[in-house]
Amino acid sequence: MNTGQTTLSLKTMIEDLAKIGQTDDGGVTRLLYTSEWFQAQQTIKDWFDEQGLTPFFDDIGNVYGRVEGTNKEEPVVLTGSHIDTVVNGGKYDGAYGVLASLVAVSELVKEHGQPKRTIDVIAFCEEEGSRFPLNFWGSGKLTGIHEGKDYHSVRDIHGKSFIDAMHEKGFGLGHFQDPLRNDVACFVELHIEQGAILEDAGETLGIVKSIVGQRRFIFTVTGESNHAGTTPMNKRKDAMSVASQLVHKLIQTGHEMDDHFVATVGQMTVTPNTPNVIPGKVDFTLDIRHHRSTTLDTYHEHINTFVKELAGSDVGISVQQYSDVVPVDMEESLQAIAHDYAKQQQLSYRYMYSGAGHDAQILGAAVPTCLLFVPSVKGISHSPYEFTNHSDLQVGVSALKHVIYQLAYK
């Protein structure tokens, strides 16, 4: 294996992909079913083809690069990540896992020839939930968790229909294969940590034991818009006032849970959003995460209590839960493969939990799954300042390559 050549190739692909959807301050915005998203998926498809992997889309826009195995009846080894981003996010989140998988698999084929088991590298179409109020669309359709649900009413903040956006890019029309699969033996995902645990400890590889559960909600507080100068304080039906109280209660309660619990109000829309008009409506999101479902249940009970306390004749409060992802353990036998490799190579490593959601969380509920981390500088992610040293990126590729070799060639 020519490490320098691989590192340069990986670095070049990361930088080239980051130019698609690049923002003025060096970040990346690639939202599901936008032109930037489509260009990125097409670029990945082209790179698969150039590296000798057979490329193909499924009918929601997941893109694959396949290396056919000699035992065609054997279930498939799946590896990869996602290429969508948050608004003004970083260049490594998701994209690194896709490109590292491409590098690892193409090198394995050059060094060892055709595998016994078919290997599919996947670039999931969506994971972040940044444009529409749904997430894990790519891995969720692959595993079937979105089956039987109606998404025709789902819209982005600009009112764009989710279904229309998908159709405009040529997907959801039956032109490609069904995204639902039952032929996957296991899934391996490599990702930047998005936290500072590995860097602070001076370690180069994280072997994830489990991924936290997360629930997402949309709160709508409805009052009455009125003149800011002529409406007395005791006559107001101020949606912002009540929304502010609710946000304070939600965040404060998050602080009072255990140290592993996190709660985030990340998006807010005020209507009519005018300086001299009392807000008549406020919509905001809440994201909560923890590795125990019982803790998430307890917090959810607090939500119901707060809504009852603050809703009344002046304002109405509605809560829509649009995501409920349960905590998922990673497969111990796959963790052991990565652990043995780290020991053999004398890598500094640790077993750890993931506070961020990943496609591995969705796959892990369906098939044996392994999730590996490499360090994030200063723990920064979902930001233009997201960065991982290329030496650490290459450690991840090497570890991923070893795990895939054990699964597909042995």
C-alpha positions as CSV (number, residue, x, y, z in Angstrom):
1,M,0.0,0.0,0.0
2,N,1.4,3.4,-1.0
3,T,0.4,5.6,1.9
4,G,1.5,8.9,0.4
5,Q,-0.4,8.3,-2.8
6,T,-3.5,7.2,-1.0
7,T,-3.4,10.2,1.3
8,L,-3.0,12.6,-1.7
9,S,-5.8,11.0,-3.5
10,L,-8.1,11.1,-0.5
11,K,-7.1,14.7,0.2
12,T,-7.8,15.7,-3.4
13,M,-11.2,14.1,-3.5
14,I,-12.2,15.7,-0.2
15,E,-11.1,19.2,-1.4
16,D,-12.8,18.7,-4.8
17,L,-16.1,17.6,-3.3
18,A,-16.0,20.5,-0.9
19,K,-16.1,22.9,-3.8
20,I,-19.6,21.6,-4.6
21,G,-21.8,23.8,-2.4
22,Q,-18.9,25.8,-1.0
23,T,-20.0,28.9,1.0
24,D,-18.3,32.3,1.1
25,D,-16.5,31.5,4.4
26,G,-15.2,28.1,3.3
27,G,-18.1,25.9,4.6
28,V,-20.3,23.6,2.6
29,T,-24.0,23.5,2.0
30,R,-25.5,20.5,0.2
31,L,-29.1,19.9,1.1
32,L,-31.2,17.0,-0.1
33,Y,-32.5,17.3,-3.7
34,T,-30.8,20.6,-4.5
35,S,-28.6,21.2,-7.5
36,E,-25.5,21.1,-5.3
37,W,-26.6,17.8,-3.8
38,F,-27.2,16.3,-7.2
39,Q,-23.9,17.4,-8.5
40,A,-22.1,15.9,-5.6
41,Q,-23.9,12.5,-6.0
42,Q,-23.1,12.5,-9.7
43,T,-19.5,13.3,-8.9
44,I,-19.3,10.4,-6.5
45,K,-20.9,8.1,-9.1
46,D,-18.2,9.2,-11.7
47,W,-15.4,8.5,-9.2
48,F,-16.8,5.1,-8.5
49,D,-16.7,4.4,-12.2
50,E,-13.2,5.7,-12.6
51,Q,-11.9,3.5,-9.8
52,G,-13.5,0.4,-11.4
53,L,-16.5,0.1,-9.1
54,T,-19.8,-0.5,-10.9
55,P,-21.9,2.6,-10.2
56,F,-25.7,2.8,-9.9
57,F,-28.4,4.9,-8.2
58,D,-31.4,3.7,-6.3
59,D,-34.8,5.4,-6.6
60,I,-34.3,7.9,-3.8
61,G,-30.8,9.0,-4.9
62,N,-28.5,6.8,-2.8
63,V,-25.5,6.1,-5.1
64,Y,-23.5,2.9,-5.0
65,G,-20.2,1.6,-6.3
66,R,-20.1,-2.2,-6.4
67,V,-17.3,-4.8,-6.5
68,E,-18.9,-8.1,-7.4
69,G,-17.9,-11.1,-5.2
70,T,-17.1,-14.6,-6.4
71,N,-19.9,-15.9,-4.1
72,K,-22.8,-14.0,-5.7
73,E,-25.3,-15.7,-3.4
74,E,-23.6,-14.4,-0.3
75,P,-25.1,-11.2,1.3
76,V,-23.3,-7.9,0.7
77,V,-20.7,-6.1,2.7
78,L,-21.8,-2.5,2.8
79,T,-19.6,0.5,3.6
80,G,-19.9,4.3,3.3
81,S,-21.6,7.3,4.7
82,H,-23.5,10.4,3.5
83,I,-22.7,13.4,1.3
84,D,-25.4,15.9,2.4
85,T,-24.5,18.6,4.9
86,V,-25.9,21.0,7.4
87,V,-26.2,24.6,6.3
88,N,-22.6,26.0,6.1
89,G,-21.2,22.7,7.5
90,G,-17.8,21.2,7.1
91,K,-16.1,19.2,4.4
92,Y,-15.4,16.0,6.3
93,D,-18.7,15.1,8.0
94,G,-20.1,12.2,6.0
95,A,-18.0,12.8,2.9
96,Y,-14.9,11.4,4.5
97,G,-16.6,8.1,5.2
98,V,-17.8,7.8,1.6
99,L,-14.4,8.7,0.1
100,A,-12.4,6.6,2.6
101,S,-14.6,3.6,1.7
102,L,-13.9,4.2,-2.0
103,V,-10.1,4.4,-1.4
104,A,-10.1,1.3,0.9
105,V,-12.2,-0.9,-1.4
106,S,-10.3,0.2,-4.6
107,E,-7.0,-0.6,-2.9
108,L,-8.2,-4.0,-1.7
109,V,-9.2,-4.9,-5.2
110,K,-5.8,-3.9,-6.6
111,E,-4.0,-5.8,-3.9
112,H,-6.1,-8.9,-3.5
113,G,-8.3,-9.1,-6.5
114,Q,-12.0,-10.0,-6.5
115,P,-13.5,-10.5,-3.0
116,K,-15.5,-13.5,-2.0
117,R,-18.4,-11.3,-0.9
118,T,-19.8,-8.5,-3.0
119,I,-18.8,-5.1,-1.6
120,D,-21.0,-2.0,-2.0
121,V,-19.7,1.4,-1.2
122,I,-22.6,3.8,-0.6
123,A,-23.1,7.5,-0.6
124,F,-26.4,7.9,1.3
125,C,-28.5,10.6,-0.2
126,E,-29.4,12.2,3.2
127,E,-28.7,11.9,6.8
128,E,-28.7,15.3,8.4
129,G,-32.4,16.4,8.2
130,S,-31.2,19.9,7.3
131,R,-33.7,20.8,4.6
132,F,-36.9,18.8,5.4
133,P,-38.2,17.7,8.8
134,L,-37.1,14.2,8.4
135,N,-33.7,12.6,8.6
136,F,-31.9,9.3,7.8
137,W,-33.8,9.3,4.5
138,G,-31.2,7.3,2.7
139,S,-30.4,4.6,5.3
140,G,-34.0,4.6,6.5
141,K,-35.4,3.7,3.0
142,L,-32.7,1.0,2.6
143,T,-33.8,-0.6,5.9
144,G,-37.5,0.0,5.5
145,I,-38.2,2.3,8.5
146,H,-39.8,4.8,6.2
147,E,-42.1,2.3,4.5
148,G,-45.8,2.9,4.7
149,K,-45.4,6.6,5.6
150,D,-46.9,9.5,3.7
151,Y,-44.5,12.4,3.0
152,H,-46.7,14.4,0.7
153,S,-47.3,17.1,3.3
154,V,-43.6,17.5,4.2
155,R,-42.1,20.8,3.1
156,D,-38.9,22.8,3.6
157,I,-38.9,26.3,5.2
158,H,-39.5,27.8,1.8
159,G,-42.7,25.8,1.3
160,K,-41.1,23.4,-1.2
161,S,-42.7,20.0,-1.3
162,F,-40.4,17.1,-0.4
163,I,-42.0,14.9,-3.0
164,D,-41.8,17.6,-5.7
165,A,-38.1,18.2,-4.9
166,M,-37.4,14.5,-5.2
167,H,-39.2,14.2,-8.5
168,E,-37.5,17.2,-10.0
169,K,-34.2,15.4,-9.6
170,G,-35.5,12.3,-11.3
171,F,-36.0,10.1,-8.2
172,G,-39.1,8.6,-6.6
173,L,-40.5,7.9,-10.1
174,G,-39.5,4.2,-10.4
175,H,-36.7,4.9,-12.8
176,F,-34.1,3.2,-10.6
177,Q,-34.0,0.2,-8.4
178,D,-36.0,0.1,-5.1
179,P,-34.0,1.4,-2.2
180,L,-35.2,-1.3,0.1
181,R,-32.7,-4.1,0.5
182,N,-32.6,-7.4,2.3
183,D,-29.3,-8.6,1.0
184,V,-26.9,-6.7,3.3
185,A,-24.8,-8.9,5.6
186,C,-23.2,-6.0,7.6
187,F,-22.3,-2.3,7.5
188,V,-19.1,-0.5,8.3
189,E,-19.0,3.3,8.6
190,L,-15.9,5.5,9.1
191,H,-16.5,9.0,10.4
192,I,-14.8,12.0,12.0
193,E,-15.6,12.0,15.7
194,Q,-17.3,15.5,15.7
195,G,-16.2,15.9,19.3
196,A,-12.9,16.3,21.2
197,I,-12.6,13.1,23.2
198,L,-10.0,11.4,20.9
199,E,-7.9,14.6,20.4
200,D,-7.9,15.4,24.1
201,A,-6.7,11.9,25.0
202,G,-4.1,11.9,22.2
203,E,-5.8,8.9,20.6
204,T,-6.1,8.1,16.9
205,L,-9.0,5.6,16.6
206,G,-12.4,5.4,18.2
207,I,-14.3,2.1,18.3
208,V,-17.9,2.9,18.9
209,K,-19.8,0.7,21.3
210,S,-23.2,2.3,20.9
211,I,-24.9,5.4,19.4
212,V,-27.2,7.6,21.4
213,G,-30.9,7.8,20.7
214,Q,-32.3,11.1,19.5
215,R,-35.7,12.6,19.2
216,R,-36.7,15.7,17.2
217,F,-39.7,17.9,17.7
218,I,-41.3,21.0,16.1
219,F,-43.0,23.3,18.5
220,T,-45.6,25.8,17.2
221,V,-46.7,28.6,19.5
222,T,-49.7,30.5,18.1
223,G,-50.9,33.8,19.5
224,E,-52.1,36.9,17.8
225,S,-50.2,39.5,15.7
226,N,-51.0,43.1,16.7
227,H,-49.5,46.6,16.8
228,A,-46.4,46.9,19.0
229,G,-47.2,50.4,20.1
230,T,-51.0,50.4,20.7
231,T,-51.5,47.0,22.3
232,P,-51.1,47.1,26.2
233,M,-49.0,44.4,27.7
234,N,-51.9,42.8,29.5
235,K,-53.9,42.6,26.2
236,R,-51.3,40.8,24.2
237,K,-51.3,37.3,22.9
238,D,-47.6,37.3,22.4
239,A,-46.3,34.0,20.8
240,M,-42.7,35.0,21.3
241,S,-43.1,35.6,25.0
242,V,-44.5,32.2,25.6
243,A,-42.0,30.5,23.2
244,S,-39.2,32.2,25.1
245,Q,-40.5,30.8,28.4
246,L,-40.8,27.4,26.8
247,V,-37.3,27.4,25.4
248,H,-35.9,28.4,28.7
249,K,-37.7,25.5,30.5
250,L,-36.5,23.0,27.9
251,I,-32.9,24.0,28.0
252,Q,-32.8,24.4,31.8
253,T,-34.3,20.9,32.2
254,G,-31.6,19.6,29.9
255,H,-28.9,20.9,32.2
256,E,-30.6,19.1,35.1
257,M,-30.5,15.7,33.5
258,D,-27.4,13.6,33.7
259,D,-24.1,14.6,32.1
260,H,-24.7,12.6,28.9
261,F,-28.0,14.2,28.1
262,V,-28.1,17.1,25.6
263,A,-31.0,19.3,24.4
264,T,-30.8,21.8,21.6
265,V,-33.2,24.4,20.2
266,G,-31.6,25.0,16.9
267,Q,-34.0,26.6,14.5
268,M,-36.7,29.3,15.1
269,T,-39.1,31.0,12.7
270,V,-41.0,34.1,13.9
271,T,-44.2,35.3,12.1
272,P,-44.5,38.0,10.9
273,N,-40.9,38.7,12.0
274,T,-41.3,42.5,11.9
275,P,-39.8,44.9,14.5
276,N,-43.1,46.8,15.2
277,V,-45.5,43.8,15.3
278,I,-46.2,41.5,18.2
279,P,-45.3,37.9,16.9
280,G,-48.4,35.9,16.2
281,K,-46.7,32.6,15.6
282,V,-43.3,31.1,16.6
283,D,-42.1,27.7,15.3
284,F,-38.9,26.1,16.7
285,T,-37.2,22.8,16.8
286,L,-35.9,20.7,19.7
287,D,-33.3,18.0,19.4
288,I,-32.7,15.7,22.4
289,R,-30.1,12.9,22.7
290,H,-29.1,10.2,25.2
291,H,-27.9,6.6,25.2
292,R,-30.8,5.4,27.3
293,S,-34.4,5.4,26.1
294,T,-35.7,5.7,29.6
295,T,-33.9,9.0,30.0
296,L,-35.4,10.3,26.8
297,D,-38.8,9.2,28.0
298,T,-38.4,11.1,31.3
299,Y,-37.5,14.3,29.4
300,H,-40.4,13.8,27.1
301,E,-42.7,13.8,30.1
302,H,-41.3,17.2,31.1
303,I,-42.2,18.5,27.6
304,N,-45.8,17.5,28.1
305,T,-45.8,19.2,31.5
306,F,-44.4,22.5,30.2
307,V,-46.9,22.6,27.3
308,K,-49.8,22.1,29.7
309,E,-48.4,24.9,32.0
310,L,-47.9,27.5,29.3
311,A,-50.7,26.9,26.9
312,G,-54.0,28.6,27.6
313,S,-56.5,31.1,26.4
314,D,-53.8,33.6,25.3
315,V,-51.7,31.2,23.1
316,G,-51.9,27.7,21.8
317,I,-48.9,25.3,21.7
318,S,-48.7,22.2,19.5
319,V,-45.8,19.7,19.4
320,Q,-45.0,17.5,16.5
321,Q,-42.4,14.8,17.0
322,Y,-40.9,14.0,13.6
323,S,-38.0,11.8,14.5
324,D,-37.5,9.0,17.1
325,V,-34.2,7.2,16.7
326,V,-33.6,4.7,19.4
327,P,-30.1,4.0,20.9
328,V,-28.3,1.3,19.0
329,D,-25.4,-0.9,20.1
330,M,-22.7,-1.7,17.5
331,E,-21.8,-5.4,16.8
332,E,-19.2,-6.7,19.3
333,S,-17.6,-9.1,16.8
334,L,-16.9,-6.2,14.4
335,Q,-15.6,-4.1,17.2
336,A,-13.2,-6.9,18.0
337,I,-11.8,-6.9,14.4
338,A,-11.0,-3.2,14.7
339,H,-9.6,-3.6,18.2
340,D,-7.3,-6.4,17.1
341,Y,-6.0,-4.3,14.2
342,A,-5.4,-1.3,16.5
343,K,-3.4,-3.6,18.9
344,Q,-1.4,-5.1,16.0
345,Q,-0.5,-1.7,14.6
346,Q,0.1,-0.3,18.1
347,L,-2.4,2.5,17.5
348,S,-3.7,4.5,20.4
349,Y,-7.4,3.9,20.5
350,R,-10.5,3.7,22.8
351,Y,-13.9,2.3,23.0
352,M,-16.5,5.1,23.1
353,Y,-20.1,6.2,22.7
354,S,-21.3,8.4,19.8
355,G,-23.3,11.5,20.8
356,A,-24.0,12.2,17.2
357,G,-26.5,10.2,15.1
358,H,-25.1,8.3,12.1
359,D,-26.4,6.1,9.3
360,A,-24.7,3.3,11.4
361,Q,-27.5,3.8,13.9
362,I,-30.1,2.9,11.4
363,L,-28.3,0.0,9.8
364,G,-27.3,-1.2,13.3
365,A,-30.9,-1.9,14.1
366,A,-31.1,-4.2,11.1
367,V,-27.7,-5.8,10.5
368,P,-24.4,-6.2,12.3
369,T,-22.7,-2.8,12.2
370,C,-19.3,-1.2,13.0
371,L,-18.7,2.5,13.5
372,L,-15.1,3.9,13.7
373,F,-14.0,7.4,14.5
374,V,-10.9,9.5,13.8
375,P,-10.1,12.7,15.7
376,S,-11.7,16.1,15.0
377,V,-9.4,19.0,15.7
378,K,-10.7,21.0,18.7
379,G,-13.9,18.8,18.4
380,I,-15.4,21.2,15.9
381,S,-17.9,20.0,13.4
382,H,-21.0,21.2,11.5
383,S,-18.8,24.3,10.8
384,P,-16.5,25.6,8.2
385,Y,-13.7,25.1,10.7
386,E,-14.2,21.4,10.8
387,F,-10.8,19.7,10.3
388,T,-9.0,16.4,10.7
389,N,-5.3,15.9,10.2
390,H,-4.6,13.9,7.1
391,S,-2.4,11.5,9.0
392,D,-5.5,10.6,11.1
393,L,-7.6,10.4,8.1
394,Q,-5.2,7.8,6.7
395,V,-5.2,5.8,10.0
396,G,-9.0,5.6,9.6
397,V,-8.7,4.4,6.0
398,S,-6.2,1.7,7.0
399,A,-8.4,0.5,9.9
400,L,-11.5,0.4,7.6
401,K,-9.6,-1.4,4.9
402,H,-8.6,-4.1,7.5
403,V,-12.2,-4.6,8.7
404,I,-13.6,-4.8,5.1
405,Y,-10.9,-7.3,4.2
406,Q,-11.8,-9.6,7.1
407,L,-15.5,-9.4,6.1
408,A,-15.3,-9.7,2.4
409,Y,-12.1,-11.7,1.6
410,K,-11.8,-14.2,4.5
